[in-house]
Amino acid sequence: MSSTGTAPTPEAAPAAGAHGVHDEISPLRTVLVHRPGRELERLTPDTREELLFDEVLWRDRAEAQHDEFTRLLGDQGVEVLQLRDLLVDIVRDAGLREHLLARALDPAVLGDIAVQDLRGGLADLEAEALADVLIGGITVGELRSLGAEPRSIALQRVGEEHLVLDPLPNHLFTRDTSVWIGDVVSVGAMRRSARRRESLHLEMVYRHHPRFAGPGGPRRLLGRDGAGAASVEGGDVMMLSPRTVAIGMSERTSAVGVERLAAALLADDAVDRVIAIALPHRRAMMHLDTVTTVVDEESMLRFGPLPALETFEIERLGDRLVSRARPADEMDAVLARGLGVPSLRVLTPPLDAYAAAREQWDDGCNVLALAPGRVIAYERAAATNDYLRARGVEVLEFAGDELGRGRGGPRCMSCPVARG
């Protein structure tokens, strides 16, 4: 791999078999995931909140369940790309390693002397070990074990277990940090600081990995730099049809972020319409895909207690963006237009308020479509899965009780790279 590799030019035409995602349900061909690892061992009762987790996960069980997930995908003919493997390929190249470290080790966050300390310790690491540090973090004691004596004043009064570089346990949820919108990739401008280094890893992969070079790669990469208040996370983005994308305005995706992404997509002619959906700002509904997902050409699975929501249709007329507010009682009609169907079939299991809340917290709505009418779900969402089957949807299950403690289901843990 050359250290001078660049992102594909915006003019590059998609080739046969090229990557791209033009809807939510066409046969899934390639998906990007991250198998959890050492970063989960950094989750403790003291660090979990800062790292955006509600609970402390058991690494061995989480790894085993993730392996079951990827085996299930493979059995269905889906090519599975592992993020760590792609990152290892990137840091094998000396020039790209230097470029990545220069951006990942931010003196404004870590301190200038701490960055020197880290560079000294990481300089001679093999690619696999460096990728593990970038994802799993590193402590003062581990830095010393690499032969680097920390000299940063920020590290003089802390213990050996103090993290010099924080771990990235949320890499598990590859849906959030990048999303394919047709043949364009939007790299997430993440709302919380605990996740912002994740986006850098994805940007480096899409810009420089041979897998995404040339005409088979993204036609354009929409970056995270200079985002300001404009946060957009992939769990809020749904390709309803090839020319319409829905984006939730949620706890994690801001209205400014929706406008910025809409402006870029419409100016690029990647889509004709962006539908913004005004979600409640709650932890249990942090992204659009925690309360609804598309399961076939005309159907969306939906959390029952979710009220009708106001929507905004954004289009481009000449050189201006135009938004039209739609009242909450028109939400289903707006979504049906986005899907390109006469009416929307809403699938909501008939559960009481307590059971519905528990099922939604257990990621019952967060299914991953493999093809129209065929989805992957956690087995613990039993009532939802049975309801879907009774309505003609094929549901493939796997055990996810440990993975789900991280507040994310099969859709959250997968970034489709190619459908169709």
Disulfide bonds with the S-S distance in Angstrom:
none
